[in-house]
Amino acid sequence: MTSALTTVDLPAEPSTRPREPFSSNASGPPVQRNRWNRLVRGGVDDPQWARPLLIALLVVTAGAYLWDLSISGYANDFYAAAVKSGTESWKAWLFGSLDSSNSITVDKPPASLWVMVLSARIFGFSSFSMLLPQALMGVGTVALLYAAVKRTSGQAAGLIAGALVALTPVAALMFRFNNPDAMLVLMMTAGGYFVVRSIEVVPAGKKSHALHWLLLAGMAIGFAFLTKMMQGLLVLPAFGLVYLVASPNELGKRLWHLLAAFGAVIVSAGWFVALVALWPADSRPYIGGSTDNSLWELAIGYNGLGRLFGSTGNGGGGGGGTSFGGSSGLTRMFGTSFGSQISWLIPAALVALIAGLWFTRRAPRTDKTRAGILLWGGWMIVTAVVLSYMQGTVHPYYSVALIPGIAGLVAITGRELWRGRDSHLARASLSLMIVVTAGWSYFLLNRDAATFVPWLRWVVLIGGVLGAATLAASIGRLKKYAVVGLLVGSIAAMGGTAAFTVDTVLTAHTGSTPTAGPVTSSMGGMGGGGFGGERPSSTGTAPAGIQGGGGRGDTSTNSELVALLNGTTSRWSAAVIGDQSAAGYILSTDTAVMAIGGWSGSDESPTLAQFQAYVAAGDIHYFISGGNSGGGGGQSGTTSSSSAITTWVAAHYTATTVGGVTVYDLTKATTS
């Protein structure tokens, strides 16, 4: 493969140096390989080392993501309750209902739940069966990124990109957790792979499938929208730019293909929006987080403009943007909340973007190397800027969407700079990437985890600087030491992010705001144990049990209330304010529990009239007082509906105490 970085400004490598590292110089006719050999050894054009290393990378990644997978119990109870409910009702599965009797949905589209529920239906509902698809999505992301980067920059760059994903702490967190972000990243990465395929030059005499690949990219992003709405669309500017710049098709056809691909996004996302809109509202659950029981309003409001500009819609999940992500601005990704989650390689990626664009400035329009730099660099810049300036609710784990962009950009530019290392500028640029990574890693370790393996930051800094200096000085008789400098500097510089990733894999994470890495007092966010630092057992029993004040704690402390709810036969055993409270009861019992007011207690679901009708019909047996809103961010009973229901129940029914919790029996009214 001819590299733009080596043909535009950098001297070509001597013919005695192989184009690919570790590649074989064997010549002769192509070796015919059967299907098994192609699987194990790759295609006939692949170096002999490529496929074994890819298999090793995927096996190690799978081992890390599957290791003691149930250590976090049910992880986020909110989504775990929806998964359990989906195993009990196909309608709950389709709409993403929190409860199996379909009172209200979670505040996201249900695509990620569809996959987790299917796994739980096949293997039985448990922590492992729920989290298994998430881990496999992580392995799939590594494989897809390898395949995409390989097609523009070779197998070595693809392997580096995949390894960088696996070594990022927030990736190890979210690919072992039940939030929607695992599927979001997988779908976005699939879209990136399809875009790369769409810009490939087709040999003469063969039919171009550019439109087909671009339509597949649109479909992937449509399902990213059905996973986490607007965040899934952040890669579209990079996708469109790359196809406009690098596709070999003429301009008119390029524009037509992009319009068709955008149509594919609309169709693959819009079918479910239309289904929800056309389904009779009284026979489906209320769309949680929306103000008008509409999925479209949820996308535009709470999960759209509300995230960008502050409170819009029914809010939830923790209040304003400063609650979890630090102050908005250009430096947010480097602050105490986001920094140790994602920023380890951002300085190197910025150097890589500048160097890559400079060295390819004279390349042909369709140059693959520059296309890769534009794709992954554009992905990184747009996503980072949006996350940095969001005024609404933003959590540090959202940064997992940055990983493919950062990893792809660093791998492509780093590989090409190495190929052109005879150039002083290329060698200096590569050395700078190593130095800034080592320096920033030292800073993060010192600031965010000063007591975590204290000697590690010095190894990272000294090893990285010495390696980079050796690489930079590898000229003349010292040229043979370039590979030593590269390996020593790179491995040392990656020590911080690797250590945080290992710690993340070995640590339990629960709640609505998990964070990667070791828990230290100097870190922002909620700590490695997630919200409240809970440490559930690995048995898969509900970490959010039942106790007063919101249904959190050990279920064994309130077996009396569990037995009471399990003894009911009504549609809902109980109703409680807030999704998080209801989720704990759903996971702890064998019944459906109604969440009044949704995540933050602010949804108008149900209204007082609807609640009274349910009670009159005998659909709700108990009302449990003391519910809380989700994630510690809202206030229970903050809407007229929640408050009115609470007041009406207290006025018409007698309170009793069951295991320290105030309960009202709605089948025994005291007044009419």
TAKAHU-V134545 format. One line per field, one symbol per residue. phi: phi as a letter, one per 30 degrees, with the letter a starting at -180 (. if undefined). psi: psi as a letter, one per 30 degrees, with the letter a starting at -180 (. if undefined). burial: # if it has 24 or more other C-alpha atoms within 12 Angstrom, else .. A space follows every 50 residues. Layout:
BEGIN
phi: ???
psi: ???
burial: ???
END
This chain:
BEGIN
phi: .dcddcccbcdddeddcddcdiddcdbkdeddbdddddddciddddeddd dedddddddddddddcdhddecichceedddddedddcadddddciddcd cidacdcbdceddeddddddddcjdaeddddedddddddddddddeddde dcbjddddddddddddcceddddddbbcdddddedddddeeddddeddcd ddeejcddcedddddddddddeddddcbhdddcddeeddddddddcdddd eeddddddddddddddddcdddededdddeddcbdddejdcbibdddddd decbddddcjebichkikiddddbciddkdcedcdddceddbdecdeddd dddddddddcdcdeecedddedddddddedddddddddcecddbcedede ddeedddddddddedddddcdddeddddddddeddddddddedddddcad ccheddddddddddddddddddcdbhdceddddddddddddddddddddd ddddddcdbbjcbdbdiddbddddicjddidiidbddddidddcdbadik ibkddddbdddeddddddbdecdabbdjdddddddddcbcbcbdcdiiec icddbddedddddddddidbdbccdidbddiiccbdidcddddddddddd dcbcdbcbhicdbcddcbdcbd
psi: kkkefffefkkkklffkkekkglkgklalkkkkleeeeeefalffklffe eeeeeeeeeeeeeeffkhfgfgbgcjeeeeeeeeefffkeeeeefhkelf ghelllgllgeeeeeeeeeeeefkkleeeefeeeeeeeeeeeeeeeeeee ffgleeeeeeeeeeefgkefeeefgglglffeeeeeeeeeeeeeeeefgk kklkfkkkgeeeeeeeeeeeeefeefegbffffffeeeeeeeeeefkfll eeeeeeeeeeeeeeeeefefeeeeeeefkkffgllkjkflfghkeeeeee cegceeeegajkbgalggblffefglkllfgeffafefefefgegeeeee eeeeeeeefgfgllegkeeeeeeeeeeeeeeeeeeeeegkfakkkeffff ffeeeeeeeeeeeeeeeeehffkeeeeeeeeeeeeeeeeeeeeeeeefhf gjiefeeeeeeeeeeeeeeeeegilbfgefgeeeeeeeeeeefgeeeeee eeeeegkkklafillllljlffkaaglfgakfgkillgfglkfjbkllgg hkakfffhfeeeeeefflglekelklkkeeeeeeeeffahlkkkjkgaeg gfkijlleeeeeeeeefgfkelkklglllkggfakkhfleeeeeeeeeee fflkklkjhgkkkkjgfikfl.
burial: ..##########......##....................##..####.# #.###.###.##.##################################### #####################...########################## ################################################## #.......###.#####################################. ...#..##.###.#######.##..##......########.######## ############################...################### ##########..#.####################.############### #######################.########################## .#...###################.......################### ####################..################.########### #####..#..##.###.#.############################### ########..##.##...#####################.######.### ..#.#..#..#######.....
END
